[in-house]
Amino acid sequence: MPATSNHATTHKLGPLGAEPELSEMGQMVQQTVHRFAEEVMRPIGVKLDRMTPEEVIAPGSPYWDARKKYVEMGFGVDGLLELEPAERATTMCILFEELGWGDSGLAISYGAGLLPALMSAVLGNPFCRALAPDSKLGCWAITEPDHGSDSLDANGMILHPQGAYGRPNCVVTLRGDDVIVNGQKSAWVSNGIVADVCILYCAADSGAGVETKRGAVIIVPMDAEGVSRGKPLDKVGQRALNQGEIFFENVKLSRDHILAGPDQYLDAVYAIHTFANAIMGAVFTGAARAAFELALAYAHERKQGGLAIIRHQSVASRLFHMFRKVEAARALARRVVHYNFTSPHPSLHAAMSSKITATQTAFEVANDALQIFCGNGLTREYPIEKIWRDARASLIEDGCNEVLAIKGGYYLIDPDLL
Ligand SMILES: Cc1cc2nc3c(=O)[nH]c(=O)nc-3n(C[C@H](O)[C@H](O)[C@H](O)COP(=O)(O)OP(=O)(O)OC[C@H]3O[C@@H](n4cnc5c(N)ncnc54)[C@H](O)[C@@H]3O)c2cc1C
């Protein structure tokens, strides 16, 4: 239909699409975080993307400037937990969508950064919470060099019938008055090289040999004697997110540092994975939205055949499918976070559905955006190829999507119907 038609009306949605009007607080959060995402995260994310991993975390790097400004915004764990659950759900969805819109690598750095504090607060452990105040940067160390997908399937739900977990790379000994940690975690630990405090999930030996299903969760100050770190990882996407190995050599801590013992280990894995996957849903909705908005703007500017390319049907239709997918990812992210924050039984497979949907959406939408930018999309002069690389990493982090889907499918099995 020609643009001059009387029927060609434009209906502009707000920044969060077909979102019912936000509360005053919701609007304030959205505007504040959006400003931070646009003015601080976007430009700094692009700079960090072009730096070496060592430069990203060196003193004076813009990473630290962005981190300082993020902390100053005041989205601390206690403040978030004081909100009533439904409001907390909306606030966290808006917060993490906007952060993901700014730079998904930095958004993951901030999300992973709060995990020791959040889990200590949620599990009601004041000693551990004091070790992980909001000002300290946290990390979550669960995967190991020999156990990626295995470690996130701690209950062995999808273990192959002919398979075996094998030797863990990191073990905490829980005999006696102290806990002693030995071994290492994978090079993939987000914030691993820079974190001040770590929430460590690992196998435990409480006297009956090393057990992987009856592991332990320990809050480890990263300056404890015997803790050391590897080199920051050089990778294709989310380069603003520092990652690296952590080594533990006879790290001796008092038993107060135990956040969850062998009897609570599987519940603690379930709880952190449920939270992390749900937040990933919001972050990568934001990354997808960023790619969509950039492509939409470009399609109005770029002319071919004497017309803005959005007037070509294939471009308009591609943009519409991108818009539709972003809306769907956001709707699911909201729904799942809301359900999990308000239900007495948060659902891991609901969280997995949001994580897979949002990350797959971010990758597809960034890929479509790149096609709309065409030749320009391939160059580093334009922002799309970075978002595309960042989104590619998201299909693997926090459990690769294939493995999450298998495990999610197993949660659908109803033994009463078999
Ligand atoms: C950006 C990013 C951030 C991350 N952040 C953290 C972090 O903060 N903390 C942390 O501890 N880890 C982190 N990780 C690690 C991440 O959780 C793992 O990479 C992920 O769980 C997959 O493990 P893997 O890479 O070892 O792959 P593997 O487990 O070796 O899998 C290899 C392949 O085999 C398939 N496969 C494996 N097991 C099965 C199975 N049972 N059934 C069917 N197929 C299977 C997988 O689908 C995959 O294609 C991060 C990773 C990335 C990319």
The ligand as a Gaussian input file, in Angstrom:
#p B3LYP/6-31G(d) Opt

LIG

0 1
 C       29.307000     -16.251000      27.849000
 C       29.370000     -17.404000      28.835000
 C       29.234000     -17.149000      30.194000
 C       29.335000     -18.204000      31.124000
 N       29.304000     -17.918000      32.458000
 C       29.549000     -18.911000      33.367000
 C       29.605000     -18.622000      34.770000
 O       29.382000     -17.487000      35.204000
 N       29.915000     -19.629000      35.632000
 C       30.160000     -20.898000      35.208000
 O       30.446000     -21.752000      36.025000
 N       30.092000     -21.224000      33.861000
 C       29.783000     -20.252000      32.947000
 N       29.714000     -20.555000      31.585000
 C       29.875000     -21.941000      31.166000
 C       28.612000     -22.521000      30.541000
 O       27.643000     -22.756000      31.536000
 C       28.995000     -23.786000      29.761000
 O       29.793000     -23.370000      28.657000
 C       27.811000     -24.557000      29.288000
 O       27.109000     -25.092000      30.375000
 C       28.200000     -25.682000      28.322000
 O       29.296000     -26.414000      28.813000
 P       30.538000     -26.707000      27.849000
 O       30.901000     -25.435000      27.160000
 O       31.566000     -27.370000      28.684000
 O       29.976000     -27.688000      26.736000
 P       29.831000     -29.287000      26.900000
 O       29.071000     -29.592000      28.124000
 O       31.156000     -29.912000      26.730000
 O       28.921000     -29.641000      25.665000
 C       29.477000     -29.891000      24.356000
 C       28.356000     -30.315000      23.400000
 O       27.801000     -31.559000      23.834000
 C       26.396000     -31.455000      24.030000
 N       26.026000     -32.183000      25.267000
 C       26.686000     -32.170000      26.437000
 N       26.047000     -32.939000      27.358000
 C       24.951000     -33.417000      26.747000
 C       23.866000     -34.251000      27.179000
 N       23.791000     -34.740000      28.426000
 N       22.920000     -34.540000      26.280000
 C       22.979000     -34.040000      25.021000
 N       23.963000     -33.256000      24.554000
 C       24.933000     -32.935000      25.413000
 C       26.096000     -29.978000      24.178000
 O       24.823000     -29.650000      23.659000
 C       27.205000     -29.310000      23.367000
 O       26.789000     -29.091000      22.033000
 C       29.566000     -19.521000      30.662000
 C       29.654000     -19.767000      29.277000
 C       29.568000     -18.726000      28.380000
 C       29.690000     -19.026000      26.895000

